[in-house]
Amino acid sequence: MFVRPLLALAVPAVAVQAFSVSDVTSFARDVTSSIGGVVKRHDGHHGGHHEDHNEGPVTPARGLGECPSVWKDVSDDLTAIFLGDNGECTALARGAIRAAFHDCFPGAGCDGSLILGNEFTNFQNRGIPPIAEALKPIAEDREVGYADLIQFAAAHAVATCPMGPRIPAKVGRTDSDVAAPGTELPTPFQNASELIPMFEAKGFSAGELAALIGAHTASVQTTVDPENVASQDTTPGKFDNLYYKQTIEGNAPFTFQSDRSLAHDDQRTAGPMQGFANSQGGWNAAFTAAMVKMSLRGVENPGELVDCSEYLPRGTAPRNVRAAPINDRVRI
């Protein structure tokens, strides 16, 4: 399919250069390639299975063994709370996407401490308690790890949202109840000049930051301005790129100071964001690659994880999915 080159949009405060579809997809391939290199290096150092090293998030490498069937039950549990009657993703699904980042970005990485260490009760994680409380009984009833569940739930939620990509979901992490420092999380009041080095310190480029911030397409803010509960684009139940368009144009229902700054104040994020505004497929690829990399934080042997992507939803359409036969509701 032929895709037109993206046109640069004029924005204040920075001269934004054209950022083409090829730029976006090339960026996604570069991230995926770098992740594959990490997996190969680990596999080269550690042959076979080793105890206490079965940790780490989603990777593109094939893990050891077959996925335990309990994850199908987990998937069914999540569908019940993530899929709305209108065929779109629910508030709990949106919370699950946010929870994955909040578990992985601070401290040692993706270790379940968001719930096990009660991080979700901290001020920096306000808004997360509903999804944390919803995941607790699933983890206990199904006897799965919290670190795995948080990442699996995020991948499930993204796939449940119409237009969302399927992010590989692997299991085998090690849980921790050691709380991470809340001060390591970004805030909606920071500017690009603060956020870019903050992410770079964690190993993420400005382009990856631009891709990850797009998760705000499924965001409804309730805490920054409690008197003005509002979404960050006009379709919060869909995982579309409308967030980028409306953030850039300044006509979103609500825009964080941080997002506005990333979209306008620094070419390193403004350029990619304009590219994503013009390419749903380009953003899906870049977001998936960046999320895979995010979920690798704290992983010693990612190649030893077990691939459970088969139990993720195959994508939803903007229709009344619940009206369809049970086997066709999500896996279509």
N, C-alpha and C positions, 0 to 999 in steps of 0.2 A: 504494500500500500504506500502510495506517495504521500509524504507529509510535508507541508509547506514549511520553509524556514520561519522561525519565530521573529516577529518584529519587536524591536525595543520600544518600550513605552516611556514617555517622558515622565519623570518623577522629580520632586523637589529634593534639594540638598545633595544630590549626587548625579553625575552623568552616567547613566546606566547603559552599558554596551549590549549589543544584541547577544542573546543566549539561545542557541539553536537546539532543536531536538537532538541533533547529533552530539552536542555538548552534554545534554542531560543524560542520554543513554550511555555515552562514553564514560561519564562520571560513575554511573551505576556499575558498569562493567569493571572499572578500575577498583571500586570498593569490593565487589564480589571476588575479584582476582586476588586482592590482598588478603581477604578472609581465607580463601583456599590455601594460600601460602602458609598462613598460621596453622591451619589444620595439618598440612603436610609436615611442617616442622615438628609439631607435637607427635605425630605418628612416627616420624623418623627417630625420635628420641625414646619413645615408649612402645615397644612391640607387644601386642596382645593386651590382655586385661590386667589392670592393676587395682588393688583395693584402695579405697579412699581417694581415687582420682577420677571417679565417674561424675564429675561435675562440669557445669558449663551450659551455656545457652545454645540457641539455635545455630546450626552451622550448615553449610551446603554439602558437607561431606557425609557419606553414608555411615551411620553408626553401627555398632555391633548388635547382632541379634534382632529379634522381631519385637514390635511394639506390644506391650502387655494389653490385652483386650479391655482392661479396666478403663483405658483412655477413651474407648468408645462410650462407656457409661458416663465418663466425665463430660464428653462432648455433648451427649444428650442432656445432661444436667445444665450445661451452659446455654444450649439452644433455648431451653425453657425460660431462661431469664434474659437472654440477649436479643431474641427475635421478637419484635413487636407485632401486634395484630395488623399493622399497616405494611408489614414486610420490610420495615426499616429497623435499624439497631436501636436498642433502648439506652436509657441513662446508665444502667449497669454495664452495658457493653462499652460505652464511652469511658466509663470509669476504669474498666479493665485495661484499656489501651494506655491510659495515663499511669496506672499502677505499675505496668511493666517498666516504664522509664524510671519511675520513682524508686523501684527496687534496685535497678541496675546502675544508675548514674552515680549515686554517692557511695562512699565506703569501698568495700571489697568487691562489689559487683552484684550480680544476680544470685542472691543467696536466700531469698525468702524472708530476710530480716524486716522487710516492710511490714509483715504481719507478725512473724515470730518474735521480733524485737520491739513490737508495738510502735514502730516508727509512724504508722498511719495515724496515731493519735497526736502527733506533733503538729504545731501550728503550720509548718511548711507543707504538710500533707493534708491540710483541710480540704474536705470534699472527697477524700478517698475512703473514709470509714464505711460508707454503704457497700462498696464493692469488697472491701476487706472482710466485712462481716458476712457477706454472701458467699465468699470463697471458703471461709473456715469450715462450715459443715461438709462441703464437698471434699476438702482435703482429708478430713477426719473419717467421713463415711466411706470414701473410696480408698483410703490409706495410700495417698500419693503425697509426694513432697510439695511443700509450699513454693519453693523456688521454681520447680517445674510447672506447677499449676498456674502461677502468676504469668509465666511466659506463654504457656499453652492457651490460657484464657485470653491474652492479648491477641495472639494470632487468630484465635477463634472469633473474637469480636471484630477484628478488621475484616475477616472473610464474611462475617454475617452482615456487615454494613454493605448495602448495594454499592457497587463499583470498587469495593476494596479488594486488594490483591491477596493471594494466599501466601503467607509468610511461612517458611519451613518451621515445623515445630518438633523439637527433639527433647528427650527427657534423660535424666541421669545426673542432675546436679546434686550438690551437697547443701543441705539447709544450714542456716546459722541463726541463732537468736541474739547475736551481737549487733546492737543498733548502730547504724551508720550516722555520721554527723549530718544533721539537718542543714548545716550551713553550706554544704556542697551542692545543694539544689539551686538551680536558677530561679529567679523571681520574675513576675510579670512587669516589674518596675525597672528592670535593668535595660540598658541600651546595647546596641550592637558592639560598641567599643568595650563593653564589659563581657558580653556573652560569648563573643568569638574566642577570646583567649581562654575563657573558662572551659569551653568545649575542647579547644586545642590541648589544654592541659590534661584532658581525659582521652586524648587521641583521636578527636573528631575534627574534621576540616570544617571550614565555613560552609562549604557546599553541603556537607552532611547535616549540619545544623539546619540549613535552609530546607532540606528534605524532611527532617524529623519534625520541624515546627508545623508542618502541614497536618499533623495529627489533630491540630486545633480545628480542622474542618468538622470534627465530631465532638466539639467542645461546647458546653453551655456553662458559662461562668456564673457562680452563685456567691463567691466569697470576696472577690476584689471590689465589687460594688454591689452589696446585698440589696440595695434599693433598685437595682437595674439588672435583674436576672435576664441574661440574654445569650444567644449563641454567637459564635464568631464567624458564621456565614449563615445564609438563609436556609440551608439544608443540613442541619446537624445530624439527621438520621441517615445520611449517606456519606460515603468516603470519597467525595469528589474533590476536584481541584478548584471549586468555586471559592474556597477560602482564600486562595492566593489572589484571584482576580479582585475580590471585594476588599481584601486588605490593602492591596496596591491602590485601588481606586478610591478607597476611603468611604465605601458605602455599606460596610458590614454592620450588622446590628450592634456588635460590640467588638472593639479591637484593643488588645493589651498594648501598653506602651512599648513593651519589648518587641512585639510583632511589628508594630508600626516602624520602629527603628530599624529592624532587620530588613524590612521591605524598602526603606528609603535612604538610610544613612550610610551604608557601606556597600560598595559594589560587590564585595565577596559573597554577600548573601542576597543582595538585591537582584543581581544578575540571574542566579539560579531560580529565585522565586518568580521572576518574570517568565523564565523558561517553563517552570511548572504550571504557571497560570495558563499557558497555551498548549500544554500537552498532558492530558490525563495519564496516558501510557508511560510517558517519560517520568512523571512523578511517581507512579506506581513502582516502576523499576528502581528508581533512586531511593524511595522510601523503604522498599523491601530490603535493599542492600544495606542501608543505614541501620535499620532495625536489627538485621542479622548481626551486624557488627556491634551494636549496642548490647545485644543479648550475649555476646561473647565475653563481656567484661567479667573478669574473675575466673575464667575457665582455664584449667591446667591441661586437660586432655579432651578437647572438643571432638576428636575423632572417635571417642569411645561412647558418645551419646547414641541413644536409640531413636530412630526416626519414627515419629508418630503422626506425620503430616496426613496420612491416609484417613485419619479420623476428624480432620478439620472440615468445616462446611466447604462445599465446592463453589460457593458464591450465591448471593441472593439477588433477585430482581425486585424492582420497586413495584411490587404487587402484593396482594393479600396472600402471602405464602401459607398462612395457616389454613387457608381454604383448600389447599392441595392435599393429596394423600400423604400420610405421614412420611413415607420413604422419599417423597419428592420435595419436601418442604425446604430443605437446605442443600442437600446433595443433588443439585440439578445440573 
